[in-house]
Amino acid sequence: MTLNQATIRIKNLRLRTYIGINEDEIRNKQDVVVNVKMHYDAARATDTDNMQDALNYKTVTKAIIKLVEDNRFSLLEKLTADVLAIAAEHDWVTFAEVEVDKPHALRFSDSVSLTLSCTKG
């Protein structure tokens, strides 16, 4: 049996960042929840059981944390696009999708979210 397409999901990564255009949003960090999905060919990793042949999701997660926590964003679109660039960065990734939630952004709503995706090659 040949295994090919793997899906890695980073679920509900809870971070804090400056996001928004209102005065209060510019002054205070807010919670965001990041979800990432990446597809890659995992045939070598499943055959060898060697970390060098697998997509390292810990490295991806650390880069996302650094990006989100060390920067300021006016728009959810920019934040999501920058996280997507990290998720899709590795040569092995064939598809990536990122959803970023901004909890309590609207009154009477749990959150507002934006999803972006890209397909490579």
Protein Blocks (a to p, Z undefined) as FASTA:
>chain_A
ZZfbdcdddehiacdddedjbfklmmpccdddddddddddfklmmmnopaklpccfklmm
mmmmmmmmmpccfbfklmmmmmmmmmmmpmklmbdcdddddehkbghiabdcddddddeZ
Z
